[in-house]
């Protein structure tokens, strides 16, 4: 059976659909034919049985104890074949088409009682020369006498044979029509699939700008498949474009420090140098290597974040407080340049603790490196269900043209290139915030740039350079617990 299914599974889908449709139609046609045949057969047999019952009722009073009938004229007037039999099947009297030989065997006669019993004699197929429908009843027990009446089934059998032929021809015709209709329907239903396959083959060959031709006014399973496939192609094309852009930009950014390293090594090898010169050159090379390592680490972090948000929950207040305190401890001389305003209650957000710490760290790095003190960090809940992190500084801010593109990888202002950094900090923040269904805003001097999922919160700050992170809050049973101030 498994081999049969394996062979069927290798057939084309259109053939399997037509075969299944035809098989179901065949079952329905056979069932309908059997029902019609049974009803006609029942009606014809009922007519014959009525005739036999009437004849038997007429003949029973005419049979004497010796087995002979009292009036042969009255007996033959019934128009049926009749016989009077004894216990061993010997014919005592007969009339009509029936002869002196019993139409019923002794074994069949043993099953007869005082209740009339019906027998069919002669085959339906192949055609018998003497087909009879017989009705036998026991007349007396002592001595045993049986009355047999019968009518020929020629007309009944002929009608049933004609009906059988007609049902077979009609069934085969209906099966042929249903098969043709099923084949046409399957071909029409699968035609868009074949068209999609050819278009997909063209796309796989390298023409990624192509899309499936989906009818705009139809809404069925095939069109939904086409729309889904087009959406997938658009997503893949966007991912490929981002990958190409990332490789191009990463190659460009990595080329500069590698070129500097190569140049310094070549200069160092041009002439003999003292140990002090070597130490100075190695120190300079270490700075370049540290920048290259930091750039590589940020690229790895950004690659892990893209499309891979980690489900988690953390407290925005505690993470902001901890991150600011760590920065103050790392640079005690400039600890006073950062001010913090935090609420006295927990603010849970749907972001893992280390992701949220990376967001706060990157925003502080941007403000410290590219801005000017004082740097202000604040956390609040501007509306039910929303948490807000604001980082502002007193620097010159971003140029208007950079606000909209600042979250792109390696995006940097011209005057910021001599300063530390790789242009990946805001790109990483944007990826993390967007993955948590939040919004990142970059604002300066009345201009606003929105990234991620828009939040129904208006900006509430001055013209200074401001970065705002809006995140949905998550319910927490101990949200009202007090926290120490930063």
C-alpha positions as a Python dict, from the first residue, in 0.01 Angstrom:
ca = {
    (1, 'X'): (0, 0, 0),
    (2, 'X'): (285, 233, 83),
    (3, 'X'): (438, 167, -260),
    (4, 'X'): (109, 258, -426),
    (5, 'X'): (91, 585, -234),
    (6, 'X'): (454, 655, -320),
    (7, 'X'): (380, 606, -690),
    (8, 'X'): (68, 822, -670),
    (9, 'X'): (260, 1097, -492),
    (10, 'X'): (500, 1118, -787),
    (11, 'X'): (219, 1193, -1030),
    (12, 'X'): (157, 1556, -1132),
    (13, 'X'): (-76, 1747, -901),
    (14, 'X'): (-328, 1803, -1181),
    (15, 'X'): (-348, 1428, -1247),
    (16, 'X'): (-395, 1353, -878),
    (17, 'X'): (-671, 1612, -848),
    (18, 'X'): (-857, 1474, -1151),
    (19, 'X'): (-810, 1116, -1027),
    (20, 'X'): (-942, 1203, -684),
    (21, 'X'): (-1236, 1395, -828),
    (22, 'X'): (-1319, 1107, -1065),
    (23, 'X'): (-1288, 847, -788),
    (24, 'X'): (-1527, 1044, -567),
    (25, 'X'): (-1770, 1083, -859),
    (26, 'X'): (-1746, 708, -930),
    (27, 'X'): (-1837, 623, -572),
    (28, 'X'): (-2137, 860, -586),
    (29, 'X'): (-2251, 720, -923),
    (30, 'X'): (-2221, 358, -806),
    (31, 'X'): (-2415, 440, -490),
    (32, 'X'): (-2689, 616, -688),
    (33, 'X'): (-2703, 333, -942),
    (34, 'X'): (-2731, 66, -672),
    (35, 'X'): (-3013, 259, -505),
    (36, 'X'): (-3206, 307, -832),
    (37, 'X'): (-3157, -60, -929),
    (38, 'X'): (-3272, -176, -586),
    (39, 'X'): (-3587, 40, -597),
    (40, 'X'): (-3685, -79, -948),
    (41, 'X'): (-3612, -442, -857),
    (42, 'X'): (-3822, -406, -544),
    (43, 'X'): (-4113, -253, -735),
    (44, 'X'): (-4109, -526, -1004),
    (45, 'X'): (-4084, -807, -748),
    (46, 'X'): (-4366, -656, -549),
    (47, 'X'): (-4589, -663, -858),
    (48, 'X'): (-4507, -1029, -923),
    (49, 'X'): (-4559, -1118, -556),
    (50, 'X'): (-4902, -956, -560),
    (51, 'X'): (-5001, -1165, -862),
    (52, 'X'): (-4870, -1482, -698),
    (53, 'X'): (-5055, -1411, -372),
    (54, 'X'): (-5383, -1361, -555),
    (55, 'X'): (-5334, -1684, -753),
    (56, 'X'): (-5243, -1877, -438),
    (57, 'X'): (-5554, -1752, -258),
    (58, 'X'): (-5765, -1865, -555),
    (59, 'X'): (-5605, -2211, -579),
    (60, 'X'): (-5590, -2313, -213),
    (61, 'X'): (-5965, -2383, -174),
    (62, 'X'): (-5958, -2591, -496),
    (63, 'X'): (-5694, -2843, -377),
    (64, 'X'): (-5844, -3170, -239),
    (65, 'X'): (-5679, -3397, 13),
    (66, 'X'): (-5546, -3628, -258),
    (67, 'X'): (-5361, -3336, -423),
    (68, 'X'): (-5588, -3292, -722),
    (69, 'X'): (-5778, -2970, -785),
    (70, 'X'): (-6154, -2972, -793),
    (71, 'X'): (-6185, -2738, -1091),
    (72, 'X'): (-5905, -2728, -1345),
    (73, 'X'): (-6083, -2457, -1541),
    (74, 'X'): (-6087, -2227, -1238),
    (75, 'X'): (-5724, -2316, -1162),
    (76, 'X'): (-5600, -2245, -1514),
    (77, 'X'): (-5800, -1919, -1515),
    (78, 'X'): (-5543, -1771, -1274),
    (79, 'X'): (-5292, -1755, -1564),
    (80, 'X'): (-4998, -1879, -1356),
    (81, 'X'): (-4805, -2201, -1343),
    (82, 'X'): (-4913, -2416, -1048),
    (83, 'X'): (-4822, -2747, -894),
    (84, 'X'): (-4942, -2950, -596),
    (85, 'X'): (-4651, -3135, -429),
    (86, 'X'): (-4623, -3399, -158),
    (87, 'X'): (-4352, -3417, 108),
    (88, 'X'): (-4082, -3560, -120),
    (89, 'X'): (-4151, -3313, -404),
    (90, 'X'): (-4359, -3542, -624),
    (91, 'X'): (-4602, -3349, -844),
    (92, 'X'): (-4958, -3459, -762),
    (93, 'X'): (-5127, -3215, -997),
    (94, 'X'): (-5017, -2925, -1216),
    (95, 'X'): (-5146, -2671, -1461),
    (96, 'X'): (-5058, -2369, -1670),
    (97, 'X'): (-4702, -2363, -1809),
    (98, 'X'): (-4583, -2591, -1528),
    (99, 'X'): (-4511, -2950, -1623),
    (100, 'X'): (-4500, -3277, -1430),
    (101, 'X'): (-4146, -3207, -1303),
    (102, 'X'): (-4124, -3009, -979),
    (103, 'X'): (-3998, -2656, -1023),
    (104, 'X'): (-3856, -2665, -669),
    (105, 'X'): (-3593, -2893, -519),
    (106, 'X'): (-3663, -3104, -210),
    (107, 'X'): (-3405, -2904, -9),
    (108, 'X'): (-3588, -2580, -86),
    (109, 'X'): (-3919, -2749, -7),
    (110, 'X'): (-3799, -2841, 342),
    (111, 'X'): (-3777, -2470, 430),
    (112, 'X'): (-4145, -2404, 349),
    (113, 'X'): (-4400, -2363, 630),
    (114, 'X'): (-4757, -2243, 649),
    (115, 'X'): (-4622, -1894, 578),
    (116, 'X'): (-4579, -1835, 204),
    (117, 'X'): (-4214, -1841, 90),
    (118, 'X'): (-4077, -1693, -232),
    (119, 'X'): (-3802, -1841, -454),
    (120, 'X'): (-3638, -1729, -780),
    (121, 'X'): (-3557, -2007, -1025),
    (122, 'X'): (-3331, -1951, -1323),
    (123, 'X'): (-3026, -1729, -1355),
    (124, 'X'): (-3048, -1355, -1417),
    (125, 'X'): (-2713, -1357, -1599),
    (126, 'X'): (-2654, -1542, -1820),
    (127, 'X'): (-3012, -1540, -1941),
    (128, 'X'): (-3205, -1853, -1835),
    (129, 'X'): (-3462, -2020, -2065),
    (130, 'X'): (-3714, -2069, -1785),
    (131, 'X'): (-3686, -1792, -1528),
    (132, 'X'): (-3962, -1821, -1266),
    (133, 'X'): (-4060, -1645, -948),
    (134, 'X'): (-4226, -1902, -723),
    (135, 'X'): (-4439, -1878, -411),
    (136, 'X'): (-4484, -2197, -205),
    (137, 'X'): (-4710, -2255, 94),
    (138, 'X'): (-4783, -2566, 304),
    (139, 'X'): (-5149, -2667, 268),
    (140, 'X'): (-5167, -2946, 527),
    (141, 'X'): (-4935, -3131, 759),
    (142, 'X'): (-5106, -3473, 740),
    (143, 'X'): (-5065, -3567, 470),
    (144, 'X'): (-4812, -3301, 371),
    (145, 'X'): (-4926, -3108, 72),
    (146, 'X'): (-4766, -2798, -82),
    (147, 'X'): (-4912, -2551, -327),
    (148, 'X'): (-4658, -2394, -569),
    (149, 'X'): (-4754, -2103, -792),
    (150, 'X'): (-4516, -1926, -1028),
    (151, 'X'): (-4491, -1662, -1297),
    (152, 'X'): (-4223, -1616, -1555),
    (153, 'X'): (-3973, -1337, -1491),
    (154, 'X'): (-3888, -1269, -1855),
    (155, 'X'): (-4025, -913, -1863),
    (156, 'X'): (-3896, -835, -1515),
    (157, 'X'): (-3544, -963, -1591),
    (158, 'X'): (-3537, -792, -1929),
    (159, 'X'): (-3635, -460, -1770),
    (160, 'X'): (-3365, -498, -1506),
    (161, 'X'): (-3102, -588, -1765),
    (162, 'X'): (-3193, -286, -1973),
    (163, 'X'): (-3182, -70, -1660),
    (164, 'X'): (-2840, -211, -1574),
    (165, 'X'): (-2708, -131, -1921),
    (166, 'X'): (-2857, 218, -1911),
    (167, 'X'): (-2712, 287, -1564),
    (168, 'X'): (-2370, 163, -1679),
    (169, 'X'): (-2372, 376, -1994),
    (170, 'X'): (-2505, 680, -1806),
    (171, 'X'): (-2251, 629, -1527),
    (172, 'X'): (-1959, 599, -1768),
    (173, 'X'): (-2080, 908, -1954),
    (174, 'X'): (-2120, 1103, -1631),
    (175, 'X'): (-1777, 986, -1515),
    (176, 'X'): (-1623, 1097, -1844),
    (177, 'X'): (-1792, 1438, -1819),
    (178, 'X'): (-1689, 1485, -1457),
    (179, 'X'): (-1333, 1384, -1546),
    (180, 'X'): (-1318, 1638, -1829),
    (181, 'X'): (-1474, 1910, -1614),
    (182, 'X'): (-1237, 1825, -1328),
    (183, 'X'): (-938, 1837, -1559),
    (184, 'X'): (-1042, 2177, -1692),
    (185, 'X'): (-1104, 2311, -1342),
    (186, 'X'): (-772, 2174, -1214),
    (187, 'X'): (-588, 2321, -1513),
    (188, 'X'): (-756, 2659, -1460),
    (189, 'X'): (-686, 2653, -1086),
    (190, 'X'): (-320, 2558, -1133),
    (191, 'X'): (-254, 2793, -1425),
    (192, 'X'): (-162, 3085, -1190),
    (193, 'X'): (70, 2850, -999),
    (194, 'X'): (254, 2761, -1318),
    (195, 'X'): (272, 3131, -1408),
    (196, 'X'): (412, 3204, -1062),
    (197, 'X'): (666, 2923, -1109),
    (198, 'X'): (794, 3067, -1436),
    (199, 'X'): (819, 3413, -1284),
    (200, 'X'): (998, 3271, -977),
    (201, 'X'): (1243, 3094, -1207),
    (202, 'X'): (1314, 3426, -1379),
    (203, 'X'): (1368, 3590, -1039),
    (204, 'X'): (1599, 3308, -930),
    (205, 'X'): (1797, 3359, -1250),
    (206, 'X'): (1896, 3705, -1124),
    (207, 'X'): (1615, 3945, -1216),
    (208, 'X'): (1530, 4036, -856),
    (209, 'X'): (1321, 4339, -956),
    (210, 'X'): (1046, 4117, -1098),
    (211, 'X'): (730, 4042, -899),
    (212, 'X'): (448, 3793, -942),
    (213, 'X'): (161, 3918, -1157),
    (214, 'X'): (-128, 3893, -906),
    (215, 'X'): (-478, 3988, -1031),
    (216, 'X'): (-591, 4294, -833),
    (217, 'X'): (-965, 4212, -825),
    (218, 'X'): (-942, 3854, -701),
    (219, 'X'): (-921, 3725, -345),
    (220, 'X'): (-856, 3353, -313),
    (221, 'X'): (-585, 3116, -192),
    (222, 'X'): (-373, 3159, -505),
    (223, 'X'): (-382, 3540, -498),
    (224, 'X'): (-302, 3541, -126),
    (225, 'X'): (-7, 3314, -202),
    (226, 'X'): (104, 3559, -471),
    (227, 'X'): (81, 3859, -237),
    (228, 'X'): (270, 3672, 35),
    (229, 'X'): (540, 3570, -213),
    (230, 'X'): (573, 3928, -337),
    (231, 'X'): (605, 4052, 20),
    (232, 'X'): (873, 3791, 84),
    (233, 'X'): (1060, 3898, -232),
    (234, 'X'): (1043, 4261, -125),
    (235, 'X'): (1177, 4171, 219),
    (236, 'X'): (1457, 3960, 72),
    (237, 'X'): (1548, 4230, -176),
    (238, 'X'): (1562, 4484, 104),
    (239, 'X'): (1779, 4250, 310),
    (240, 'X'): (2014, 4197, 16),
    (241, 'X'): (2036, 4572, -44),
    (242, 'X'): (2115, 4630, 323),
    (243, 'X'): (2375, 4355, 312),
    (244, 'X'): (2540, 4503, 4),
    (245, 'X'): (2534, 4848, 160),
    (246, 'X'): (2673, 4713, 486),
    (247, 'X'): (2956, 4531, 311),
    (248, 'X'): (3039, 4840, 105),
    (249, 'X'): (3032, 5075, 402),
    (250, 'X'): (3218, 4834, 630),
    (251, 'X'): (3487, 4788, 364),
    (252, 'X'): (3517, 5163, 330),
    (253, 'X'): (3539, 5223, 705),
    (254, 'X'): (3781, 4938, 767),
    (255, 'X'): (4005, 5044, 480),
    (256, 'X'): (4107, 5370, 652),
    (257, 'X'): (4248, 5222, 977),
    (258, 'X'): (4408, 4934, 788),
    (259, 'X'): (4572, 5179, 546),
    (260, 'X'): (4700, 5385, 840),
    (261, 'X'): (4842, 5076, 1005),
    (262, 'X'): (5013, 4968, 685),
    (263, 'X'): (5159, 5317, 626),
    (264, 'X'): (5295, 5347, 981),
    (265, 'X'): (5450, 5003, 966),
    (266, 'X'): (5617, 5088, 632),
    (267, 'X'): (5750, 5416, 774),
    (268, 'X'): (5881, 5237, 1081),
    (269, 'X'): (6072, 4990, 863),
    (270, 'X'): (6243, 5249, 641),
    (271, 'X'): (6536, 5308, 877),
    (272, 'X'): (6678, 5171, 1199),
    (273, 'X'): (6514, 5309, 1513),
    (274, 'X'): (6592, 5319, 1881),
    (275, 'X'): (6392, 5125, 2143),
    (276, 'X'): (6222, 5451, 2241),
    (277, 'X'): (6110, 5504, 1880),
    (278, 'X'): (5978, 5151, 1865),
    (279, 'X'): (5783, 5201, 2187),
    (280, 'X'): (5631, 5523, 2052),
    (281, 'X'): (5540, 5359, 1721),
    (282, 'X'): (5388, 5057, 1897),
    (283, 'X'): (5184, 5290, 2116),
    (284, 'X'): (5048, 5466, 1806),
    (285, 'X'): (4976, 5130, 1643),
    (286, 'X'): (4792, 5017, 1955),
    (287, 'X'): (4561, 5319, 1930),
    (288, 'X'): (4478, 5229, 1572),
    (289, 'X'): (4428, 4864, 1665),
    (290, 'X'): (4198, 4962, 1952),
    (291, 'X'): (3986, 5167, 1713),
    (292, 'X'): (3978, 4878, 1466),
    (293, 'X'): (3878, 4634, 1742),
    (294, 'X'): (3604, 4870, 1864),
    (295, 'X'): (3472, 4906, 1511),
    (296, 'X'): (3470, 4527, 1466),
    (297, 'X'): (3292, 4479, 1797),
    (298, 'X'): (3022, 4730, 1705),
    (299, 'X'): (2975, 4560, 1368),
    (300, 'X'): (2929, 4226, 1543),
    (301, 'X'): (2679, 4374, 1790),
    (302, 'X'): (2483, 4535, 1510),
    (303, 'X'): (2478, 4209, 1313),
    (304, 'X'): (2345, 4019, 1615),
    (305, 'X'): (2072, 4276, 1679),
    (306, 'X'): (1931, 4297, 1322),
    (307, 'X'): (1605, 4098, 1317),
    (308, 'X'): (1699, 3913, 1639),
    (309, 'X'): (1530, 4091, 1926),
    (310, 'X'): (1571, 3905, 2255),
    (311, 'X'): (1252, 3885, 2458),
    (312, 'X'): (1306, 4017, 2809),
    (313, 'X'): (1208, 4279, 3065),
    (314, 'X'): (1413, 4523, 3264),
    (315, 'X'): (1372, 4839, 3468),
    (316, 'X'): (1463, 5155, 3275),
    (317, 'X'): (1524, 5352, 3597),
    (318, 'X'): (1774, 5108, 3747),
    (319, 'X'): (1959, 5056, 3417),
    (320, 'X'): (1991, 5432, 3353),
    (321, 'X'): (2106, 5491, 3711),
    (322, 'X'): (2362, 5210, 3698),
    (323, 'X'): (2501, 5315, 3358),
    (324, 'X'): (2545, 5679, 3463),
    (325, 'X'): (2714, 5577, 3792),
    (326, 'X'): (2955, 5349, 3605),
    (327, 'X'): (3051, 5637, 3374),
    (328, 'X'): (3102, 5871, 3669),
    (329, 'X'): (3328, 5617, 3839),
    (330, 'X'): (3527, 5565, 3519),
    (331, 'X'): (3583, 5941, 3471),
    (332, 'X'): (3562, 6111, 3814),
    (333, 'X'): (3698, 6444, 3682),
    (334, 'X'): (3394, 6494, 3458),
    (335, 'X'): (3136, 6325, 3681),
    (336, 'X'): (2960, 6657, 3737),
    (337, 'X'): (2900, 6705, 3362),
    (338, 'X'): (2617, 6449, 3370),
    (339, 'X'): (2294, 6518, 3559),
    (340, 'X'): (2020, 6260, 3607),
    (341, 'X'): (1649, 6296, 3679),
    (342, 'X'): (1479, 5967, 3766),
    (343, 'X'): (1138, 5881, 3915),
    (344, 'X'): (1113, 5702, 4248),
    (345, 'X'): (932, 5403, 4104),
    (346, 'X'): (1020, 5121, 3867),
    (347, 'X'): (956, 5166, 3495),
    (348, 'X'): (960, 4815, 3337),
    (349, 'X'): (1011, 4797, 2959),
    (350, 'X'): (1018, 4498, 2716),
    (351, 'X'): (1393, 4493, 2660),
    (352, 'X'): (1667, 4275, 2804),
    (353, 'X'): (1889, 4438, 3066),
    (354, 'X'): (2209, 4427, 2856),
    (355, 'X'): (2024, 4567, 2551),
    (356, 'X'): (1886, 4858, 2751),
    (357, 'X'): (2231, 4923, 2897),
    (358, 'X'): (2375, 4934, 2543),
    (359, 'X'): (2111, 5192, 2444),
    (360, 'X'): (2191, 5421, 2740),
    (361, 'X'): (2567, 5376, 2694),
    (362, 'X'): (2561, 5463, 2324),
    (363, 'X'): (2345, 5772, 2379),
    (364, 'X'): (2580, 5892, 2654),
    (365, 'X'): (2885, 5826, 2433),
    (366, 'X'): (2735, 6036, 2153),
    (367, 'X'): (2646, 6319, 2388),
    (368, 'X'): (2990, 6323, 2555),
    (369, 'X'): (3199, 6280, 2238),
    (370, 'X'): (3001, 6490, 1989),
    (371, 'X'): (2813, 6725, 2222),
    (372, 'X'): (2908, 6953, 2510),
    (373, 'X'): (2832, 6954, 2884),
    (374, 'X'): (2610, 6957, 3068),
    (375, 'X'): (2459, 6626, 2957),
    (376, 'X'): (2115, 6565, 3104),
    (377, 'X'): (1957, 6220, 3138),
    (378, 'X'): (1594, 6182, 3244),
    (379, 'X'): (1342, 5900, 3269),
    (380, 'X'): (965, 5942, 3306),
    (381, 'X'): (627, 5804, 3201),
    (382, 'X'): (466, 6070, 2979),
    (383, 'X'): (146, 5867, 2925),
    (384, 'X'): (-6, 5544, 3053),
    (385, 'X'): (171, 5248, 2893),
    (386, 'X'): (477, 5446, 2775),
    (387, 'X'): (825, 5503, 2918),
    (388, 'X'): (1056, 5781, 2800),
    (389, 'X'): (1435, 5819, 2813),
    (390, 'X'): (1573, 6164, 2720),
    (391, 'X'): (1942, 6251, 2670),
    (392, 'X'): (2027, 6615, 2594),
    (393, 'X'): (2353, 6806, 2563),
    (394, 'X'): (2458, 7168, 2507),
    (395, 'X'): (2659, 7107, 2191),
    (396, 'X'): (2605, 7247, 1841),
    (397, 'X'): (2379, 6951, 1755),
    (398, 'X'): (2339, 6764, 1430),
    (399, 'X'): (2321, 6939, 1093),
    (400, 'X'): (1968, 6930, 943),
    (401, 'X'): (2074, 6691, 668),
    (402, 'X'): (2214, 6441, 918),
    (403, 'X'): (1908, 6412, 1143),
    (404, 'X'): (1717, 6191, 898),
    (405, 'X'): (2019, 5967, 817),
    (406, 'X'): (2193, 5956, 1153),
    (407, 'X'): (2062, 5606, 1229),
    (408, 'X'): (2216, 5462, 914),
    (409, 'X'): (2534, 5266, 951),
    (410, 'X'): (2855, 5469, 940),
    (411, 'X'): (2658, 5797, 913),
    (412, 'X'): (2876, 6079, 1052),
    (413, 'X'): (2902, 6454, 1010),
    (414, 'X'): (3212, 6580, 833),
    (415, 'X'): (3337, 6762, 1142),
    (416, 'X'): (3286, 6448, 1354),
    (417, 'X'): (3524, 6224, 1159),
    (418, 'X'): (3838, 6332, 1347),
    (419, 'X'): (3668, 6245, 1675),
    (420, 'X'): (3643, 5888, 1815),
    (421, 'X'): (3357, 5677, 1690),
    (422, 'X'): (3252, 5474, 1389),
    (423, 'X'): (2900, 5597, 1311),
    (424, 'X'): (2738, 5276, 1437),
    (425, 'X'): (2613, 5385, 1780),
    (426, 'X'): (2278, 5531, 1673),
    (427, 'X'): (2226, 5249, 1421),
    (428, 'X'): (2257, 5000, 1706),
    (429, 'X'): (2020, 5203, 1926),
    (430, 'X'): (1766, 5226, 1644),
    (431, 'X'): (1777, 4849, 1586),
    (432, 'X'): (1731, 4772, 1957),
    (433, 'X'): (1449, 5024, 2009),
    (434, 'X'): (1264, 4919, 1693),
    (435, 'X'): (1294, 4554, 1793),
    (436, 'X'): (1122, 4638, 2123),
    (437, 'X'): (834, 4817, 1936),
    (438, 'X'): (962, 5154, 2048),
    (439, 'X'): (1046, 5486, 1883),
    (440, 'X'): (1372, 5679, 1853),
    (441, 'X'): (1358, 6057, 1802),
    (442, 'X'): (1643, 6290, 1710),
    (443, 'X'): (1556, 6657, 1765),
    (444, 'X'): (1750, 6980, 1734),
    (445, 'X'): (1648, 7342, 1690),
    (446, 'X'): (1283, 7265, 1612),
    (447, 'X'): (1361, 6982, 1366),
    (448, 'X'): (1255, 6626, 1442),
    (449, 'X'): (1348, 6290, 1290),
    (450, 'X'): (1140, 5985, 1389),
    (451, 'X'): (1260, 5624, 1359),
    (452, 'X'): (1093, 5295, 1453),
    (453, 'X'): (731, 5254, 1561),
    (454, 'X'): (558, 5594, 1608),
    (455, 'X'): (437, 5660, 1962),
    (456, 'X'): (146, 5894, 2051),
    (457, 'X'): (370, 6117, 2262),
    (458, 'X'): (454, 6476, 2172),
    (459, 'X'): (804, 6619, 2216),
    (460, 'X'): (852, 6831, 2529),
    (461, 'X'): (1201, 6986, 2527),
    (462, 'X'): (1392, 7291, 2421),
    (463, 'X'): (1593, 7360, 2104),
    (464, 'X'): (1909, 7183, 2230),
    (465, 'X'): (2023, 6853, 2082),
    (466, 'X'): (1787, 6590, 2225),
    (467, 'X'): (1762, 6216, 2174),
    (468, 'X'): (1437, 6059, 2295),
    (469, 'X'): (1363, 5689, 2334),
    (470, 'X'): (998, 5590, 2378),
    (471, 'X'): (928, 5232, 2486),
    (472, 'X'): (603, 5055, 2580),
    (473, 'X'): (589, 4958, 2944),
    (474, 'X'): (516, 4611, 3073),
    (475, 'X'): (301, 4529, 3377),
    (476, 'X'): (490, 4438, 3690),
    (477, 'X'): (346, 4351, 4027),
    (478, 'X'): (608, 4546, 4219),
    (479, 'X'): (609, 4848, 3990),
    (480, 'X'): (543, 5077, 4284),
    (481, 'X'): (854, 4971, 4474),
    (482, 'X'): (1079, 5263, 4561),
    (483, 'X'): (1425, 5295, 4409),
    (484, 'X'): (1732, 5481, 4534),
    (485, 'X'): (1810, 5804, 4352),
    (486, 'X'): (2109, 5809, 4118),
}
